[in-house]
Amino acid sequence: MDGAVEALTMPVVIGDLQGCLSCLERLLAKVERDAPGAPLWFVGDLVNRGPASLETLRFVRSLGDRAVSVLGNHDLHLLAVAWGIRRAHRSDTLDDILAAPDRTELLDWLRTRPLAHFEHGHLMVHAGVLPAWDAQRTCELADEVHLALGGPDPLGFLKTMYGNEPAAWDESLRGADRLRVVVNALSRLRFCTAAGAMEFDTKDAADAAPPGHMPWFRVPDRRTAEVTVVFGHWSQLGLMQLPGLLATDTGCVWGRALSAVQLAADPAARRVWQVRCG
């Protein structure tokens, strides 16, 4: 693909926003200068902890078809708080959304976002993918959650969404257990065993895996190795660019940076923009 054409057509992926709208606006000014009109992909966690969760949610929604955003754990937390399933945390910055006149429209838009998106040979999720799933299976399972959360009874789904068990995938799983494993993998995963058993307590860097575990992307023979997986969630990794892997959470809400990366068929041709935050 010609470089100029690719710059117009290949998506620009943006890391975890968490309510940092001013950083996003400064970052998009750089992106628009170099890749005007490029599709925008957001890796989830649009809201929470930062100072402008309501305005950030409104802005991303206003982008319409130009933007694709997958659900992150903080986005799901907002939905759970809004439907009375979870109590707000002291560090949450969600009150403005919950009191907004357009609350219903914003929450309905958010709950109909996918958990996974696959296009241009790139699979975008918020956190990780279990080793037994290839890109197609990941999207199929994400669609099951999408139907439950985006359907007429989101409360029924949200009531059973939380919990760390089952810790591993099994094709025989049904009902709430099945959907919970999918949500946990795609929105919370960092470490797992070679067999795909998930661990959720450790939030340190990739070399701090608990005994018997490893970062999900280092599991031998994981089935998504044949595509490029794009994700956020794990700010300890920083901007990590490898063949077949792109980690984008650079800790904007912690005063570090917000990053954008334009995807490319050749990983060496990716373009990167960053702004300092805080």
N, C-alpha and C positions, 0 to 999 in steps of 0.2 A: 504494500500500500504506500502511495506517495506520502512523504512526511507532512506536507501541508494539508492534504486531505485527511490524514489520520488525526491531525491536531483538531480538526473540526468535528470528527465523528466519534473518536474514542472517548469514553467517559473519564471524567476527573473525579477521583475518589477523595472524600474528605473525612478526616478522623473524627473521633468522639467530640461533639460540641458541648454537651452538658450545660446548655443555657448561656454560652459565651458568644452572644450575637455580635458584639463589637469586633471580636477577633475574626469571626466569620466574614464580616463585611470588609475588613481590611484584606483578608486572604482572597476573597472573590474579586476584589479590585485588581489584584495581581493576575489572577487566572483569566479574567476578562480581557486584560491587555494582551496576553499571549495566546489564549485559546478561546476567543469570543464565541459564545453560544454553545460550547461543548456541553454534552449531558453531564449532570452532576449526580454522583452516587454518595450517599451518606451511610456510614457503617453502623448507625444506631446510636443510642444514648443521646438523643437530641436535647434532652432536658435533664435538670436536677443538678444541684450543687453550685451551679454558676448563677450569676446575678440576673439573667434575663430569660428565664425558661419560657414564659408566655410569649414574649416577642420572637424568640427563636422558633418556637413551634409554629407560630403564625407565618413567619417568613418562609420556612421550608415548605409549608403547605401551599403558600402563594406561588411557588415555583411551578406548580402544576405538573404537566407531563415531562418537563425538563428534568425533574428530580426523581430518583429512586432512593427510598430509605428503608432499610430493614430495621426490625425491632431489636432494641437492646434491653438489658436487664433494668435500666432506669426507666425506660419507656413503659415496660410492663409493670414496674412498681407504681408509676403514676396511675395506670389503669386500675390496678388493684386498690389503691387508695381511693380513687374516685368512686369505685363501686363498693366501698366499705369493707373490703376483704383484708386490707392491711392498714395499720396505723402509720401516720407520717412519722419519719425520723426527724430528730432535732436538726440535722444538717440538710434536710430537704428544702428546696426552693420552688415548691409546687403550688403554694397558696394562691398566687395570682391566676394560675390556670383554673383552679377549682372555683374561683370566684368570678371568672370572666363571663361577660354576657354571651360570648360565642363558645363557651365551654363545651356544649353538646356537639357542635360541629367539629371542634378540634379533637375531642376524644373519639368521635366516630371515625374521623379521618385516621387517627393514630392506630386504632384497633384494627383497621383494615390494611395496615402495612404488612408486607410479608416478613417471614423470618429468614428467607434465603432468596437470592436472585442470581441467575446464571445467564450470562450473555458474553459474546466476544471471547469465549474460552475462559472466562473469569467467573468464579463462584464467590459471591459476597455474602458473608454472614457477620454477625456481631462478634462472636467469641471463637468458636471452633467447630470442628466436624469430627464425629467419631470415625475411627479407622475403618469400620466395616461399610461405611456409606460412600458411594461414588457421588458425583455431582447430580446425576439424575435422581438417585434415591434420596439424596438430601432435599432436593426440591419437592419431591413427592411427599415426604414426611412433613416438610414445612407447610405444604398446602393443607394437610390434615389439620394442623393447628390454625391456619388461616381460616378455614371453614368454621371451626369452633369459636374462635375469638371474634371473627368478623360477622358471624351469623346473628340470628335474632335473640340468642341467649348467652351473651358474653359473661353474665354473672355465673351461670352454671359452670363454665370453663374456669373462670378465675378462682372459684371456690376450691378447686382441686389442683391448681397450677403449682403451688409451692410444696417443697419437700425435696430431700436428696435421694430418695429411693423411688424406684429401682435405680441403682448406680450404673447399670450397664444395659445396653440394648439387647433385646431379644425379639425376633420376628413374631413370637407368639403373644407378645404384650397386646393388651386391648384396653380401651377406655382411657380413664384418667392416667393410669400408669404409663401407657404408651405415649400420650401427649406430653406428660411431664418429662420423660427422658428426652424427647425431641427439644422441648423448650430449654432444658438445662444444658444440653450440648450446644445448641446454637447461640444461646445468650449468656452462658456462664462459664463454659469450659476453659480451663487452662491446662491442667495435668490429668493424665489418665494412665492406666496400665497398658501393656502391649495388647491385652485382650479387650481394651476399651472401657474398663471400669473407671468411672470418674471420681475425682477428688476435688472438693470445693473450698477447703480451708486455707490452702497455700496460695498467696497472692504475690509472691516474690518473683525474682527474675527467673529466666528459663533454667539456669544452672542450679537452682535451689529446689529441685523436685524432691518430694518426699520419697522415702524408700519404696522401691518397686514401681515407681511412676516416672513419667517423662512428659515433656510438653507434647500436646496432642499432635503437633506437626512433625515430631521426630519419631513417631511410631513406625517401625519398619513395615513396608508394604501397605501403608494406608491407601485406600482406594481413590482418594482425591489427588494423589501425586501426579496424575496425568493432566490436571488442569491447574490454573493459578487460583489459589484461595486468597481472598482479600478479606481482612478482618480488622477489628479494633479491640476494645475492651481491656487489653493488657498493656497498660502504660509503662510498665517496667521494661518492656521490650524496646520502647522507642520506635523510631522509623526503621523497620527491618525489611530490607529488600533482598530477596533471594530468588533464584529461578523457581517458579511455581508457588511463590509465597510473598505476600505483601502485608505487613503489619503497619497500621496507620495511627494508632493512639499515641500521641506524643505529649500527653499530659497537659492539655490546654487549661483545664480547670484547676490544675495544681500550679499554675504560673509558669509553665514551661513554653510550649509552642503548639500551634495548630498547623496541621500539615495537609497538603493536597498533592495528589500524585495522578498524573495522566497515564492511564493504562496504554500499553503498546504490545503488539505481537512479539516484539523482541524486548525482553526485560531491560536490556541495556539502553533502550530508547525512551524509557519512562522519563517524564519531566516532573520536577518536584518544585513546589512553592511552600514557603513557611512564613509565619509571622510569630513574633514573640508575644506572649500573653502575660498578664499579671503586672 
